[in-house]
């Protein structure tokens, strides 16, 4: 938009959307004072924005902490986008088919800065204590789908993204350095698949493969997630890796990608 067209911008609407973006990015509830400070607004103006957003059921307020957070209702907006996208429409039938065939959970995600954003999920049972749904985000560096998505970026792109993170050791298996990640990403590029055995949570094993569009660009990743308590490690090589390769190929073909 040209600067001369700024007169058409509804500033209050723009600020309201920025407030929603802020609450989504921070990832934790914020009080009105904190929001006012971060948005550089006075308290009465901040209150009016929050009152409106709460009335629209886009934010909710914790009665005890008096802090505000994104309301679940806002997921309907994002879910509607996913459902009308080529990626979601191409992937979903194959996730359903894979779940029926293997009896395990299958997910599709895209890269959102240094995190993976779940855009589809067909699950069997709860594997993690974390409640994962469409719209959930996890760190890319210690997840199978995240590593697939990072592997097909340039080294400079990966470095720029990882400047945003704080390396955290979720389990004894979690890597905590860029050098370790570099080695893993090289292996992912060679094999075309990523394996994660208990780095995010000890009870979770997953394998992931890239989804390509008609131009051959990696646009998403699909993974198969299982409970480590249910399987021996050979299950990863014998079942999980072939399964995600199969589903990734199916979705990529549906997206118009023709393998060389």
FENLIN-V302327 format. One record per pair of residues at least 12 apart in sequence whose ideal C-beta (glycine too) atoms are under 6 Angstrom apart, sorted by the first residue. I is the first residue (numbers start at 1). GAP is how many residues later the second one is. D is the distance in whole Angstrom. If there is no record, write none. Layout:
((I/GAP/D) (I/GAP/D))
This chain:
((16/33/6) (19/30/6) (23/47/5) (24/46/6) (29/33/6) (29/38/3) (29/40/4) (30/37/6) (30/38/6) (31/36/5) (32/14/6) (50/18/6) (57/14/5) (57/16/4) (58/13/6) (58/16/5) (59/12/5) (75/60/5) (78/57/6) (79/55/6) (82/37/5) (87/133/6) (88/32/6) (90/161/6) (90/164/4) (90/165/5) (91/17/5) (91/29/6) (91/160/5) (92/28/6) (94/153/5) (94/156/5) (94/157/5) (95/25/6) (95/27/4) (96/26/6) (98/149/5) (99/23/5) (102/141/6) (104/120/5) (104/122/5) (105/18/4) (105/19/5) (105/120/5) (106/16/5) (106/118/6) (107/14/5) (107/116/5) (108/12/4) (108/112/6) (108/114/5) (109/36/5) (109/112/6) (110/110/5) (111/38/4) (113/51/6) (114/26/5) (114/47/5) (114/50/5) (114/51/5) (115/22/4) (115/25/6) (116/22/5) (116/24/5) (116/27/6) (116/29/5) (116/30/5) (117/20/5) (118/16/6) (118/18/5) (121/13/6) (127/77/6) (127/98/6) (127/100/5) (128/73/5) (128/76/6) (141/40/6) (142/32/5) (142/57/5) (142/58/5) (143/57/6) (144/50/4) (144/52/4) (144/62/4) (144/63/6) (144/64/4) (144/79/5) (145/63/4) (145/76/4) (145/78/5) (147/37/6) (147/41/6) (147/47/4) (148/46/5) (148/60/5) (148/62/5) (148/73/4) (149/72/5) (150/35/6) (151/34/4) (151/37/4) (151/38/5) (152/66/4) (170/30/5) (171/27/6) (171/31/5) (173/25/5) (173/26/5) (174/25/5) (193/16/5) (193/48/5) (194/14/5) (195/12/5) (203/24/6) (203/25/5) (205/21/5) (205/23/5) (206/17/5) (206/19/4) (207/17/6) (207/33/4) (207/34/5) (207/37/5) (208/13/5) (208/15/4) (208/36/6) (209/35/4) (209/36/5) (209/39/4) (211/37/6) (211/40/5) (211/41/5) (212/40/5) (212/45/4) (213/42/5) (214/42/3) (214/43/6) (222/22/6) (222/25/5) (222/26/5) (224/16/5) (224/19/5) (224/20/5))
